[in-house]
Amino acid sequence: MNSAKPFWEKPLASLDRGEWEALCDGCGRCCLHKLEDDETGELYPTNVACKLLDRRSGSCSDYGNRKKLVADCVKLDPAKLDELEWLPVTCAYRLRWEGQPLPEWHYLITGSRETVHEAGQSTRGWTISELEAGDLEWHLVDKPL
């Protein structure tokens, strides 16, 4: 009987590149624009998605070239997760960094990429592309980061 932990329960620093990438739940919420209050530094979510986000699947349409195509796209790094307060509270990277388990709807738990959408945790159905949105101030949403 194999009692080894699944890779997603291991310390983040021990994950290989494939395991690290596999943690992403495909919600797409990290690809939404946020507005920052100049005085308080507080972040406010919008329903405006990066032009590269496939809003149906929750994945980047050009992941390999995203840094070239979107200058401020952040590459998630296990050593810098403490600097990424804008990650959704349900983000697997954030949860594992905080020592929390993956949510019950995460595809690594359920075996289905659809459960993130079924649980209402993705960008499917309520976002707009930045190519169509106009001013971000008109797109603030009452959803947690």
N, C-alpha and C positions, 0 to 999 in steps of 0.2 A: 504494500500500500504506500502510495506516494503522499507524504505529508507536507510537501513544499508549498509555500504560499504562492498564490497567483501573482504574476509580476506586478499587478497594480497595487498590491499591498506592500511591496518592497519599498525601501527608502528610495526617494527620487534620484539621488546621486548614483544609485547602483543600476539604474535602467539603461539599456542600450538605446540607440537612436530609434529603432523600430518600436520598442516598448514605449518610449517617451511619446512618439507621434501617436501611438495607438490609444493613449490616454484621452485624447480629444474626443468629446462626446458628440461633436457635430452640431452643436446648438447654434453657432454663428453669432452669438451675442457679443463676443469679444470684437467682432468686426463692425459693430454699430458705433456711430459717432457719439461722443459725449461732449457736453459743454461744461466748462469749468468756471466757477464764480471767481472773478479776479481778486476779490477781497478775502473770501473764506477758503478758497481752494476746493470747495465742495464740487463733486462731479454730478451732473444731471444727465440721465440717459435720454436718447432720442430714438425714433424709429427709423433713422436714416442709416442705411447699410453702405459699406464700402462698395465701390463699383465692381469689385471682383467677387463679391459674395454671391454664390448661388443661393438665393433666398428660399428655394424649395428644399434643397438637400442640406443646407447649413455648412457647406464647405466652400473653400476658395476655388474659383474657376481656373486659376493659374498659379497654384501654390508654389511651384518651382521658381517662378519669376516675380513673385509678389513684391519682394523688396525693390526690384528694379522699377516696377510699375506703380507702386504706392510707397512714396518716400518715407512716410511715417508709420508704415506697417512694422509692428514690433515682433521680433523673433523671440519666442518664449524660451527662456534659458533657466534651467533648474537653480542656478546660482543667483538669479536675480528676481525670483518670484516675490520676495518681500517688497520689491519696488513697484509691483503691479496691482495696486489697490483697485484698479478699474476692472479687473477680471470679475466676471459674474460670481456671486456667492455660491452658485452651484457648479462652477467650473471644476473639473476633475483635477487640474493642475493645482488650483488654489486649495481645494479640499485636501488633497494628499500632502501638500506643503504644510497645511495646518494639522496634519495627523488624523484627518477625518476619513471615513470610508466613502466610497463612491455612492451616489444616489441610487436608489433601487431601480430607477428607470434607465440607468446608463447601459449602453449596448454591451459592454463587457460583462455585465450582470445578466441581462435579459437575452443576449444573443441576437437582438434585432436593432438595426439602425433606426427603425421607426419609433421606438418607445420614447425618445427624446421629444419627438413631435407630439405623440399621443399624450404625453404628460404636460404639454403646454410650455415646455422649457426652451423651445427653439424660436428662430426668427420667422418661421413659416406662417404666412397669413397676416402679419401685422406690420411689415416693414416696407420701406420704399428705397429704391436705389438713390445714391447721391447724385446720379446723373439726371434724376427727375425731381429731386426734392426742393431745390431752392434754399432759402434761409433756414438754417438749423433751428433757430429760435421758434419757428412755427411747428416744430416736430418733437417737442418735449413730450415724454410719456411718463405715466405714473407706474413705473415698473422698477423693481430693484435692480441694481447693477449686479 
